[in-house]
């Protein structure tokens, strides 16, 4: 009986120990998970700090910056033009029946113009660019990390942040508003085609009606937020590439994470921008 | 055992090179999470010598060489490089030290979006900003001749063979006239003939540029061609240190597994 008690006691002790080990392991896992998230936030903040520091340092890589502007701007243009045109066309065709119910078909150009300029042009362009540019940056820099090219740059006393990151972030920040302007312009063209499917409006009249509905306050906040979208795409794409792991698998992961995170952040930035615009303008 | 080995193999035949110490590492430790990679490493690189660091894969050789140039930050210990404590210097001072070091990466690490010429001029135009275009072209021609290649200037790295990529990478490493060369597995992935050519090239670079080198390898043919002194790493420690003859004469099973 005494012996059994001891066994039970031992069993209880071992169970308690096992539970306490399990609990401490769980706590440790949670702590590590929290640490990973907080570490990533901290790393991203340090990364942004380095980008700002290197942007204003001497020896700016102007040639590489121009090359990136070409890569980001020119090579994304056909995609943006096609998307913009279709966006305008579809928006017009979809809105027409609803507008017709209220006898407001003549207001269609104005409604489409405000929608395109304020929201649809910037957000759709930014999300497409997050897919095209963000994933490209994540994959390219991730691949450079895996093949030790970034290390080689650092060892040869060249700052990889200045050469690879600052140029890409600035190029994305400056090129995105230009791409949005193209998307808006071709959105108008698509919308004009849409209006003319069941009507007969000249391009000049359409543009007159569309621009008659837009004010500076529609255009300006939308333009400002596109700079922010560009910066988000550049920073997240480069950050994910720069922090890619060592295996080839991590290149795909970096590209994927760049698209997912930048798309999410674009929507969050858009929400904040809309709130600020709504409060102050 | 480790201490016995360290003392049983008499270190360094000092006559081949001067006693000036270019790199001095003391009690270096480096872990990744719970994995201790470098447990307690101390070594010296003398002026003019080729020091080979030998060891199995995963013994911490590449981590060691990356700590030397601060691509990785050690957890503890000191690395004295050309009279400066590399683990505490920052910014410009770190860049100045790195300019004096050539690093040949295991993969070559050529910038694959650039031509061979752009790869070679990349460090030159950024560090020696006062150099004229003609001087840059002459320097590129000189290093290409020294590594035994010509007429590849406009080729992309993807168009080159493994051996050619290693040579171009070596050319890029020596283009700034380094004082110290660090080679991370210079012959990995190459056929035996090309491996021997690269090993010979390491000796040629040492003579022409009067460099001192640390060569990380597990290729015994490379060790035989290049080593003035050998350090063997095992499980994060220095297991043995001595000359090639001493290693080849050793009856230690671990050492024999490399030199049989």
Interface residues (C-beta under 8 A of the other chain):
Chain A: X59 X140 X144 X147 X148 X149 X151 X152 X153 X154 X155 X156 X157 X158
Chain B: X66 X69 X71 X95 X96 X98 X99 X101 X103 X105 X106 X107 X109 X110 X111 X112 X113 X122 X123 X126 X127 X129 X172 X176
